[in-house]
Amino acid sequence: MNRTLQLKIKALIFPESAPTSPVVCTPKKLYLMPETLNDANKIAIKNITMDTLAVKLVYSDDDCFDVHLAGDMLDVGAKLDAIVNVRKDRKEEYFKKSFTVEFGDAAGTRMSIPVSYIKKVNSRTKQGN
C-alpha cells in the first residue's frame, strides 16, 4: 500500500539578524607590547548603520594612556581609527584598562574597548579575541 503525505509549511524567513551595535571595532580588544607599540596601537571603528554617527570619547584611563579619535563624525560605512598611546611614564608598568566611546545614535550607544599593556602575547591573548 502506497501512502502519500502532503505537508504544508508556513514560514517567515528573516535576513541576517540585526546588529546589536551601530559599529564594529577591529580588533575588539587591544593588546599592546613594548616591542609593537607603534604597529598595534589602533582600533578601526566602522559605522554599520544607515546614518552618520557622532563619535565622542567619554572615558579614558588618562593615567595609563591617551586616546585620539581620528574624527568626530562617522559617515555611513566609513571607518575611523582610535589611536592609543601609552604614557611615557607607564611604559615600564603593565596594566589592563579600557576606554569608552559614545555614538550619536538614537539609543546613545556606548562601547568600552579593553586595552592591555602586556609583556608578551601567548596563544590565549592574541589580537582580536
TORRO-511504 format. One line per field, with one value per residue: x negated, y negated, z of N, C-alpha, C in turn; residue number from 1. Coordinates in Angstrom, 2 decimals. Layout:
n_xx: X,...
n_yy: Y,...
n_zz: Z,...
ca_xx: X,...
ca_yy: Y,...
ca_zz: Z,...
c_xx: X,...
c_yy: Y,...
c_zz: Z,...
n: NUM,...
//
This chain:
n_xx: -0.83,-0.65,-1.34,-0.74,-2.00,-1.21,-2.53,-2.20,-3.95,-4.21,-6.28,-8.37,-11.00,-13.86,-16.19,-19.76,-20.35,-19.65,-22.23,-23.56,-24.91,-25.84,-28.26,-31.31,-34.18,-37.62,-40.66,-38.66,-39.62,-42.49,-45.79,-48.78,-52.30,-55.65,-57.44,-55.89,-54.54,-54.22,-53.12,-50.75,-48.83,-46.22,-42.66,-40.22,-37.18,-34.08,-31.21,-28.16,-25.57,-22.73,-22.97,-24.73,-27.05,-27.74,-30.81,-32.33,-34.75,-34.26,-35.32,-38.51,-41.40,-43.35,-45.68,-47.20,-47.20,-46.74,-44.03,-43.28,-40.85,-40.32,-38.62,-35.31,-32.91,-31.20,-30.68,-28.16,-29.03,-31.72,-35.08,-36.94,-39.93,-40.83,-43.37,-45.74,-47.98,-50.49,-51.36,-54.49,-55.59,-54.43,-55.34,-56.94,-55.36,-52.75,-49.39,-45.76,-43.20,-40.58,-38.85,-36.10,-33.75,-31.26,-28.40,-26.48,-23.81,-20.25,-19.84,-21.90,-24.30,-27.09,-30.43,-32.80,-36.24,-38.62,-41.99,-45.14,-48.35,-51.00,-53.57,-54.14,-52.58,-50.57,-49.18,-46.56,-46.01,-45.67,-45.61,-42.47,-40.75
n_yy: 1.17,-2.11,-5.15,-8.58,-11.53,-14.77,-17.86,-21.08,-24.02,-27.00,-29.72,-32.25,-33.94,-35.29,-37.84,-38.23,-38.59,-41.60,-43.91,-44.40,-46.59,-49.88,-50.01,-48.36,-47.14,-46.71,-45.54,-43.82,-43.94,-45.49,-44.65,-45.63,-45.74,-46.28,-45.96,-46.33,-48.75,-50.93,-49.70,-48.33,-49.91,-50.84,-50.96,-50.13,-51.66,-50.99,-52.25,-50.72,-51.37,-53.00,-55.67,-58.76,-59.00,-60.67,-60.77,-60.29,-60.49,-59.34,-58.30,-57.60,-56.01,-58.15,-58.12,-56.01,-55.82,-57.69,-58.55,-59.08,-60.10,-59.80,-61.71,-63.24,-62.58,-59.95,-58.68,-56.87,-53.53,-54.18,-54.26,-54.98,-55.63,-54.79,-55.82,-54.64,-55.66,-54.75,-56.22,-57.82,-57.61,-55.27,-53.09,-51.11,-49.70,-47.26,-46.89,-46.58,-48.10,-50.32,-52.15,-54.33,-54.91,-57.02,-56.92,-58.79,-57.73,-56.98,-55.49,-56.24,-54.80,-53.33,-52.16,-50.16,-49.61,-47.24,-47.62,-46.29,-46.32,-44.45,-41.96,-39.90,-38.23,-35.40,-32.20,-32.38,-35.06,-36.72,-39.14,-40.64,-38.79
n_zz: 0.00,-0.96,0.50,0.55,1.73,2.39,3.13,4.38,4.90,6.63,6.73,8.05,6.71,7.85,7.13,7.72,11.19,12.97,13.76,17.07,17.78,16.68,15.44,14.33,15.81,15.16,16.12,18.65,21.19,22.57,22.58,23.77,23.42,24.55,22.38,20.10,20.05,18.20,15.98,16.61,17.86,17.40,16.83,14.52,13.82,12.54,10.95,10.82,10.35,8.80,9.03,9.60,12.22,15.26,17.02,20.10,22.60,25.78,28.08,29.38,30.61,31.73,33.22,32.33,29.48,26.40,24.26,20.92,18.72,15.29,14.17,14.49,13.47,11.85,8.86,6.92,6.57,6.76,8.17,11.13,12.98,16.31,18.16,20.38,22.78,24.91,27.95,28.55,31.12,32.00,30.62,31.68,33.32,33.63,32.55,32.66,31.26,30.04,27.41,26.60,24.09,22.76,20.67,18.38,18.07,18.14,20.45,22.07,22.22,23.85,23.83,25.36,25.17,25.75,26.89,27.06,28.39,27.94,28.64,26.80,24.07,24.31,23.30,24.21,24.50,22.09,19.43,18.80,20.03
ca_xx: 0.00,-1.38,-0.73,-1.31,-1.83,-1.40,-2.79,-2.31,-4.67,-4.24,-7.48,-8.91,-12.44,-14.48,-17.59,-20.69,-19.81,-20.09,-23.35,-23.21,-25.72,-25.91,-29.62,-32.14,-35.56,-38.62,-40.23,-37.70,-40.46,-43.81,-46.92,-49.99,-53.55,-56.73,-58.07,-54.99,-53.69,-53.90,-52.44,-49.49,-48.18,-44.98,-41.46,-39.37,-35.77,-33.31,-29.79,-27.38,-24.18,-22.36,-23.02,-26.01,-27.10,-28.71,-31.69,-32.89,-35.43,-33.63,-36.14,-39.81,-42.25,-44.41,-46.91,-47.95,-47.32,-45.95,-43.29,-42.97,-39.93,-40.68,-37.44,-34.19,-31.74,-31.46,-29.69,-27.65,-30.02,-33.08,-35.88,-37.92,-40.82,-41.08,-44.79,-46.06,-49.40,-50.85,-52.12,-55.91,-55.88,-53.79,-55.86,-57.60,-54.33,-51.78,-48.05,-44.55,-42.27,-39.69,-38.33,-34.71,-33.35,-29.81,-27.98,-25.29,-22.60,-19.06,-19.95,-23.03,-25.17,-28.47,-31.20,-34.08,-37.23,-39.70,-43.38,-46.10,-49.77,-51.50,-54.95,-54.24,-51.32,-50.59,-48.12,-45.23,-45.83,-46.09,-44.88,-41.13,-39.91
ca_yy: 0.00,-3.37,-6.30,-9.87,-12.50,-16.13,-18.73,-22.49,-24.76,-28.45,-30.15,-33.59,-33.87,-36.55,-38.03,-38.26,-39.30,-42.98,-44.07,-44.97,-47.79,-50.64,-49.97,-47.18,-47.52,-45.72,-44.38,-44.09,-44.22,-45.95,-44.15,-46.38,-45.21,-47.26,-45.78,-46.61,-49.91,-51.76,-48.92,-47.73,-50.76,-51.47,-50.17,-50.67,-51.68,-51.09,-52.53,-49.76,-51.83,-53.78,-57.07,-59.31,-58.98,-61.48,-59.90,-61.08,-59.78,-59.75,-57.86,-57.00,-56.00,-59.11,-57.81,-54.96,-56.03,-58.73,-58.06,-60.11,-59.68,-60.45,-62.41,-63.26,-62.12,-58.70,-58.53,-55.53,-52.61,-54.69,-53.83,-55.91,-54.95,-55.25,-55.56,-54.57,-55.85,-54.52,-57.35,-57.50,-57.22,-53.98,-52.07,-50.05,-49.02,-46.54,-47.21,-46.22,-49.22,-50.45,-53.47,-54.24,-55.83,-57.17,-57.15,-59.64,-57.09,-57.26,-54.79,-56.76,-53.65,-53.48,-50.92,-50.16,-48.79,-46.88,-47.86,-45.64,-46.52,-43.17,-41.63,-39.04,-37.62,-33.94,-31.66,-32.75,-36.51,-37.21,-40.30,-40.44,-37.83
ca_zz: 0.00,-1.07,1.19,0.20,2.80,1.91,4.27,4.05,5.94,6.53,7.42,7.85,6.57,8.25,6.68,8.85,12.34,13.09,14.69,18.36,17.95,15.43,14.90,14.51,16.14,14.81,16.90,19.73,22.36,22.14,23.37,23.44,23.97,24.33,21.07,18.97,20.34,17.03,14.97,17.03,18.86,16.93,16.62,13.46,14.18,11.30,11.08,10.05,10.29,7.61,9.44,10.06,13.68,16.01,17.80,21.19,23.67,27.04,29.20,29.10,31.80,31.39,33.95,31.63,28.04,25.75,23.10,19.92,17.68,14.02,13.67,15.43,12.73,11.15,7.79,6.65,6.00,6.90,9.33,11.71,13.92,17.67,18.36,21.80,23.07,26.31,28.50,28.72,32.50,32.28,29.71,32.42,34.11,32.83,33.02,31.92,31.43,28.89,27.09,26.18,23.02,22.62,19.30,18.36,17.56,18.96,21.73,22.84,22.44,24.30,23.71,26.07,24.48,26.67,26.49,27.96,28.09,28.44,28.30,25.63,23.67,24.22,22.45,24.71,24.48,20.79,18.92,18.28,20.76
c_xx: -0.87,-0.63,-1.47,-0.99,-2.12,-1.50,-2.92,-2.97,-4.58,-5.43,-7.78,-10.42,-13.01,-15.87,-18.49,-20.10,-20.42,-21.24,-22.88,-23.97,-25.76,-27.28,-30.24,-33.56,-36.50,-39.99,-39.26,-38.40,-41.82,-44.87,-48.17,-51.18,-54.63,-57.33,-57.20,-54.14,-53.32,-53.10,-51.02,-48.68,-46.94,-43.88,-40.65,-37.91,-34.98,-31.83,-29.02,-25.90,-23.93,-22.37,-24.45,-25.96,-28.11,-29.51,-32.38,-33.54,-34.84,-34.40,-37.44,-40.60,-43.48,-45.73,-47.80,-48.19,-46.44,-45.26,-42.99,-42.03,-40.23,-39.47,-36.34,-32.87,-32.13,-30.34,-29.27,-28.73,-31.47,-33.75,-36.68,-38.73,-40.78,-42.52,-45.11,-47.57,-49.63,-51.69,-53.55,-56.23,-55.24,-54.34,-56.60,-56.61,-53.35,-50.39,-46.98,-43.52,-41.31,-39.44,-36.92,-34.41,-31.83,-29.49,-26.65,-24.07,-21.44,-19.15,-21.07,-24.04,-26.57,-29.16,-32.51,-35.01,-38.38,-41.08,-44.27,-47.50,-50.47,-52.94,-55.04,-52.88,-51.49,-49.38,-46.73,-44.98,-46.35,-45.14,-43.50,-40.25,-39.44
c_yy: -1.23,-4.47,-7.56,-10.84,-13.88,-17.04,-20.16,-23.21,-26.24,-28.92,-31.60,-33.45,-35.25,-36.65,-38.02,-39.05,-40.70,-43.08,-44.72,-46.26,-48.55,-50.59,-48.60,-47.67,-46.37,-46.22,-44.79,-44.44,-44.63,-45.44,-44.88,-45.74,-46.24,-47.17,-46.23,-47.85,-50.72,-51.02,-48.53,-48.61,-51.47,-50.45,-50.87,-50.55,-51.93,-51.28,-51.54,-50.12,-52.55,-55.28,-57.48,-59.39,-59.98,-60.51,-60.75,-60.16,-60.27,-59.28,-57.27,-57.04,-56.85,-58.84,-56.84,-55.26,-57.19,-58.10,-59.25,-59.50,-60.48,-61.11,-62.40,-62.89,-60.88,-58.49,-57.08,-54.68,-53.02,-54.13,-55.01,-55.15,-55.62,-54.83,-55.68,-54.70,-55.69,-55.70,-56.92,-57.02,-55.89,-52.84,-50.94,-49.25,-48.33,-46.76,-46.64,-47.29,-49.23,-51.91,-53.28,-55.33,-55.83,-57.51,-57.88,-58.99,-57.37,-56.62,-55.35,-55.68,-54.06,-52.12,-51.10,-49.17,-48.52,-47.14,-47.19,-45.94,-45.34,-42.93,-40.86,-38.42,-36.11,-33.47,-32.05,-34.25,-37.06,-38.30,-39.89,-39.45,-38.42
c_zz: 0.00,-0.34,0.77,1.32,2.22,3.13,3.78,5.22,5.64,7.34,7.10,7.78,6.85,7.64,7.91,9.99,12.43,14.07,15.99,18.64,16.63,14.75,15.10,14.76,15.81,15.22,18.00,21.04,21.83,23.12,22.89,24.12,23.72,22.92,19.90,19.17,19.11,15.98,15.35,17.97,18.33,16.74,15.54,13.90,12.90,11.60,10.20,10.02,8.97,7.92,9.76,11.58,14.21,16.87,18.85,22.22,24.99,28.27,28.68,30.40,31.51,32.12,33.18,30.15,27.58,24.55,22.20,18.89,16.42,13.37,14.71,14.77,11.94,10.13,7.62,5.98,6.18,8.15,9.85,12.74,15.28,17.95,19.85,21.97,24.57,26.78,28.79,30.13,32.89,31.44,30.42,33.26,33.17,33.41,32.11,32.24,30.24,28.59,26.52,25.17,22.95,21.17,19.29,17.75,18.52,20.34,22.61,23.18,22.88,24.18,24.45,25.40,25.44,26.06,27.53,27.47,28.75,28.00,26.99,25.34,23.64,23.43,22.93,24.68,23.16,20.31,18.39,19.02,22.05
n: 1,2,3,4,5,6,7,8,9,10,11,12,13,14,15,16,17,18,19,20,21,22,23,24,25,26,27,28,29,30,31,32,33,34,35,36,37,38,39,40,41,42,43,44,45,46,47,48,49,50,51,52,53,54,55,56,57,58,59,60,61,62,63,64,65,66,67,68,69,70,71,72,73,74,75,76,77,78,79,80,81,82,83,84,85,86,87,88,89,90,91,92,93,94,95,96,97,98,99,100,101,102,103,104,105,106,107,108,109,110,111,112,113,114,115,116,117,118,119,120,121,122,123,124,125,126,127,128,129
//
